[in-house]
């Protein structure tokens, strides 16, 4: 997700070297700067799906909000993380 140029800009803005930024991610988030978004985006999408009511196009809107351009990739990432498909979270009984 982070392109090398963006990673460098983030490091400069944080007054760190790229190596120090990577180490800080590992130490505090147990992830790399490039791996962190792939862990967080499905989790945030999951929270949005659980908070939403079922409706046409809702899964696609949530996927797009969290940067998943291809619905198939979103479904695969979601299933890998949660063991079910995104639309199943919308149908979950919340009562």
PyMOL CGO cylinders between C-alpha atoms (Angstrom):
from pymol import cmd
from pymol.cgo import CYLINDER

trace = [
    CYLINDER, 0.00, 0.00, 0.00, 2.79, 2.42, 0.85, 0.3, 1, 1, 1, 1, 1, 1,
    CYLINDER, 2.79, 2.42, 0.85, 4.85, 3.27, -2.18, 0.3, 1, 1, 1, 1, 1, 1,
    CYLINDER, 4.85, 3.27, -2.18, 8.56, 3.81, -1.45, 0.3, 1, 1, 1, 1, 1, 1,
    CYLINDER, 8.56, 3.81, -1.45, 8.21, 7.56, -2.05, 0.3, 1, 1, 1, 1, 1, 1,
    CYLINDER, 8.21, 7.56, -2.05, 5.29, 7.81, 0.38, 0.3, 1, 1, 1, 1, 1, 1,
    CYLINDER, 5.29, 7.81, 0.38, 7.15, 5.80, 3.00, 0.3, 1, 1, 1, 1, 1, 1,
    CYLINDER, 7.15, 5.80, 3.00, 10.07, 8.21, 2.69, 0.3, 1, 1, 1, 1, 1, 1,
    CYLINDER, 10.07, 8.21, 2.69, 7.77, 11.23, 3.00, 0.3, 1, 1, 1, 1, 1, 1,
    CYLINDER, 7.77, 11.23, 3.00, 6.12, 9.79, 6.11, 0.3, 1, 1, 1, 1, 1, 1,
    CYLINDER, 6.12, 9.79, 6.11, 9.53, 9.10, 7.64, 0.3, 1, 1, 1, 1, 1, 1,
    CYLINDER, 9.53, 9.10, 7.64, 10.72, 12.64, 6.91, 0.3, 1, 1, 1, 1, 1, 1,
    CYLINDER, 10.72, 12.64, 6.91, 7.53, 14.13, 8.37, 0.3, 1, 1, 1, 1, 1, 1,
    CYLINDER, 7.53, 14.13, 8.37, 8.03, 12.05, 11.52, 0.3, 1, 1, 1, 1, 1, 1,
    CYLINDER, 8.03, 12.05, 11.52, 11.70, 13.09, 11.68, 0.3, 1, 1, 1, 1, 1, 1,
    CYLINDER, 11.70, 13.09, 11.68, 12.80, 9.47, 11.33, 0.3, 1, 1, 1, 1, 1, 1,
    CYLINDER, 12.80, 9.47, 11.33, 14.79, 7.41, 8.88, 0.3, 1, 1, 1, 1, 1, 1,
    CYLINDER, 14.79, 7.41, 8.88, 12.84, 4.88, 6.85, 0.3, 1, 1, 1, 1, 1, 1,
    CYLINDER, 12.84, 4.88, 6.85, 14.51, 2.13, 8.84, 0.3, 1, 1, 1, 1, 1, 1,
    CYLINDER, 14.51, 2.13, 8.84, 13.47, 3.73, 12.13, 0.3, 1, 1, 1, 1, 1, 1,
    CYLINDER, 13.47, 3.73, 12.13, 9.91, 4.10, 10.87, 0.3, 1, 1, 1, 1, 1, 1,
    CYLINDER, 9.91, 4.10, 10.87, 9.83, 0.41, 9.96, 0.3, 1, 1, 1, 1, 1, 1,
    CYLINDER, 9.83, 0.41, 9.96, 11.19, -0.54, 13.38, 0.3, 1, 1, 1, 1, 1, 1,
    CYLINDER, 11.19, -0.54, 13.38, 8.61, 1.67, 15.11, 0.3, 1, 1, 1, 1, 1, 1,
    CYLINDER, 8.61, 1.67, 15.11, 5.82, -0.04, 13.18, 0.3, 1, 1, 1, 1, 1, 1,
    CYLINDER, 5.82, -0.04, 13.18, 7.16, -3.45, 14.18, 0.3, 1, 1, 1, 1, 1, 1,
    CYLINDER, 7.16, -3.45, 14.18, 7.60, -2.48, 17.82, 0.3, 1, 1, 1, 1, 1, 1,
    CYLINDER, 7.60, -2.48, 17.82, 4.29, -0.68, 18.36, 0.3, 1, 1, 1, 1, 1, 1,
    CYLINDER, 4.29, -0.68, 18.36, 1.95, -2.27, 15.83, 0.3, 1, 1, 1, 1, 1, 1,
    CYLINDER, 1.95, -2.27, 15.83, 3.56, -5.68, 15.28, 0.3, 1, 1, 1, 1, 1, 1,
    CYLINDER, 3.56, -5.68, 15.28, 3.48, -4.97, 11.55, 0.3, 1, 1, 1, 1, 1, 1,
    CYLINDER, 3.48, -4.97, 11.55, 5.45, -3.35, 8.78, 0.3, 1, 1, 1, 1, 1, 1,
    CYLINDER, 5.45, -3.35, 8.78, 4.30, -0.08, 7.21, 0.3, 1, 1, 1, 1, 1, 1,
    CYLINDER, 4.30, -0.08, 7.21, 3.31, -2.02, 4.09, 0.3, 1, 1, 1, 1, 1, 1,
    CYLINDER, 3.31, -2.02, 4.09, 1.60, -4.84, 5.99, 0.3, 1, 1, 1, 1, 1, 1,
    CYLINDER, 1.60, -4.84, 5.99, -0.35, -2.71, 8.45, 0.3, 1, 1, 1, 1, 1, 1,
    CYLINDER, -0.35, -2.71, 8.45, -3.01, -1.43, 6.02, 0.3, 1, 1, 1, 1, 1, 1,
    CYLINDER, -3.01, -1.43, 6.02, -3.77, -4.95, 4.82, 0.3, 1, 1, 1, 1, 1, 1,
    CYLINDER, -3.77, -4.95, 4.82, -4.54, -5.89, 8.43, 0.3, 1, 1, 1, 1, 1, 1,
    CYLINDER, -4.54, -5.89, 8.43, -6.48, -2.76, 9.33, 0.3, 1, 1, 1, 1, 1, 1,
    CYLINDER, -6.48, -2.76, 9.33, -8.62, -2.25, 6.23, 0.3, 1, 1, 1, 1, 1, 1,
    CYLINDER, -8.62, -2.25, 6.23, -10.53, -5.55, 6.55, 0.3, 1, 1, 1, 1, 1, 1,
    CYLINDER, -10.53, -5.55, 6.55, -11.06, -4.89, 10.27, 0.3, 1, 1, 1, 1, 1, 1,
    CYLINDER, -11.06, -4.89, 10.27, -12.49, -1.43, 9.62, 0.3, 1, 1, 1, 1, 1, 1,
    CYLINDER, -12.49, -1.43, 9.62, -14.66, -2.76, 6.81, 0.3, 1, 1, 1, 1, 1, 1,
    CYLINDER, -14.66, -2.76, 6.81, -15.88, -5.51, 9.14, 0.3, 1, 1, 1, 1, 1, 1,
    CYLINDER, -15.88, -5.51, 9.14, -16.92, -2.93, 11.74, 0.3, 1, 1, 1, 1, 1, 1,
    CYLINDER, -16.92, -2.93, 11.74, -18.76, -0.93, 9.07, 0.3, 1, 1, 1, 1, 1, 1,
    CYLINDER, -18.76, -0.93, 9.07, -20.58, -4.03, 7.82, 0.3, 1, 1, 1, 1, 1, 1,
    CYLINDER, -20.58, -4.03, 7.82, -21.68, -4.99, 11.32, 0.3, 1, 1, 1, 1, 1, 1,
    CYLINDER, -21.68, -4.99, 11.32, -22.94, -1.45, 11.94, 0.3, 1, 1, 1, 1, 1, 1,
    CYLINDER, -22.94, -1.45, 11.94, -24.82, -1.26, 8.62, 0.3, 1, 1, 1, 1, 1, 1,
    CYLINDER, -24.82, -1.26, 8.62, -28.21, -2.57, 7.79, 0.3, 1, 1, 1, 1, 1, 1,
    CYLINDER, -28.21, -2.57, 7.79, -28.60, -4.95, 4.89, 0.3, 1, 1, 1, 1, 1, 1,
    CYLINDER, -28.60, -4.95, 4.89, -29.18, -3.21, 1.62, 0.3, 1, 1, 1, 1, 1, 1,
    CYLINDER, -29.18, -3.21, 1.62, -28.42, -3.40, -2.03, 0.3, 1, 1, 1, 1, 1, 1,
    CYLINDER, -28.42, -3.40, -2.03, -24.90, -2.32, -2.88, 0.3, 1, 1, 1, 1, 1, 1,
    CYLINDER, -24.90, -2.32, -2.88, -23.91, -1.89, 0.75, 0.3, 1, 1, 1, 1, 1, 1,
    CYLINDER, -23.91, -1.89, 0.75, -20.96, -4.31, 0.61, 0.3, 1, 1, 1, 1, 1, 1,
    CYLINDER, -20.96, -4.31, 0.61, -19.56, -2.57, -2.46, 0.3, 1, 1, 1, 1, 1, 1,
    CYLINDER, -19.56, -2.57, -2.46, -19.83, 0.83, -0.77, 0.3, 1, 1, 1, 1, 1, 1,
    CYLINDER, -19.83, 0.83, -0.77, -18.02, -0.39, 2.34, 0.3, 1, 1, 1, 1, 1, 1,
    CYLINDER, -18.02, -0.39, 2.34, -15.33, -2.06, 0.23, 0.3, 1, 1, 1, 1, 1, 1,
    CYLINDER, -15.33, -2.06, 0.23, -14.77, 1.11, -1.76, 0.3, 1, 1, 1, 1, 1, 1,
    CYLINDER, -14.77, 1.11, -1.76, -14.64, 3.23, 1.40, 0.3, 1, 1, 1, 1, 1, 1,
    CYLINDER, -14.64, 3.23, 1.40, -11.74, 1.13, 2.66, 0.3, 1, 1, 1, 1, 1, 1,
    CYLINDER, -11.74, 1.13, 2.66, -9.83, 1.12, -0.62, 0.3, 1, 1, 1, 1, 1, 1,
    CYLINDER, -9.83, 1.12, -0.62, -10.84, -2.23, -2.08, 0.3, 1, 1, 1, 1, 1, 1,
    CYLINDER, -10.84, -2.23, -2.08, -11.29, -1.52, -5.78, 0.3, 1, 1, 1, 1, 1, 1,
    CYLINDER, -11.29, -1.52, -5.78, -12.02, -5.11, -6.79, 0.3, 1, 1, 1, 1, 1, 1,
    CYLINDER, -12.02, -5.11, -6.79, -14.98, -6.71, -4.97, 0.3, 1, 1, 1, 1, 1, 1,
    CYLINDER, -14.98, -6.71, -4.97, -13.49, -10.17, -5.42, 0.3, 1, 1, 1, 1, 1, 1,
    CYLINDER, -13.49, -10.17, -5.42, -10.30, -9.21, -3.62, 0.3, 1, 1, 1, 1, 1, 1,
    CYLINDER, -10.30, -9.21, -3.62, -12.31, -7.63, -0.83, 0.3, 1, 1, 1, 1, 1, 1,
    CYLINDER, -12.31, -7.63, -0.83, -14.38, -10.80, -0.45, 0.3, 1, 1, 1, 1, 1, 1,
    CYLINDER, -14.38, -10.80, -0.45, -11.22, -12.94, -0.38, 0.3, 1, 1, 1, 1, 1, 1,
    CYLINDER, -11.22, -12.94, -0.38, -9.49, -10.72, 2.20, 0.3, 1, 1, 1, 1, 1, 1,
    CYLINDER, -9.49, -10.72, 2.20, -12.63, -10.60, 4.32, 0.3, 1, 1, 1, 1, 1, 1,
    CYLINDER, -12.63, -10.60, 4.32, -13.13, -14.36, 4.18, 0.3, 1, 1, 1, 1, 1, 1,
    CYLINDER, -13.13, -14.36, 4.18, -9.47, -14.95, 5.09, 0.3, 1, 1, 1, 1, 1, 1,
    CYLINDER, -9.47, -14.95, 5.09, -9.85, -12.69, 8.11, 0.3, 1, 1, 1, 1, 1, 1,
    CYLINDER, -9.85, -12.69, 8.11, -13.36, -13.62, 9.29, 0.3, 1, 1, 1, 1, 1, 1,
    CYLINDER, -13.36, -13.62, 9.29, -14.18, -17.02, 7.79, 0.3, 1, 1, 1, 1, 1, 1,
    CYLINDER, -14.18, -17.02, 7.79, -17.27, -15.81, 5.96, 0.3, 1, 1, 1, 1, 1, 1,
    CYLINDER, -17.27, -15.81, 5.96, -18.25, -13.56, 3.11, 0.3, 1, 1, 1, 1, 1, 1,
    CYLINDER, -18.25, -13.56, 3.11, -18.93, -9.84, 3.64, 0.3, 1, 1, 1, 1, 1, 1,
    CYLINDER, -18.93, -9.84, 3.64, -22.63, -10.05, 2.77, 0.3, 1, 1, 1, 1, 1, 1,
    CYLINDER, -22.63, -10.05, 2.77, -23.08, -12.61, 5.56, 0.3, 1, 1, 1, 1, 1, 1,
    CYLINDER, -23.08, -12.61, 5.56, -22.08, -9.98, 8.11, 0.3, 1, 1, 1, 1, 1, 1,
    CYLINDER, -22.08, -9.98, 8.11, -24.90, -7.76, 6.89, 0.3, 1, 1, 1, 1, 1, 1,
    CYLINDER, -24.90, -7.76, 6.89, -27.46, -10.52, 7.46, 0.3, 1, 1, 1, 1, 1, 1,
    CYLINDER, -27.46, -10.52, 7.46, -26.20, -11.27, 10.95, 0.3, 1, 1, 1, 1, 1, 1,
    CYLINDER, -26.20, -11.27, 10.95, -28.88, -10.99, 13.63, 0.3, 1, 1, 1, 1, 1, 1,
    CYLINDER, -28.88, -10.99, 13.63, -28.01, -8.06, 15.89, 0.3, 1, 1, 1, 1, 1, 1,
    CYLINDER, -28.01, -8.06, 15.89, -30.97, -8.44, 18.23, 0.3, 1, 1, 1, 1, 1, 1,
]
cmd.load_cgo(trace, "trace")
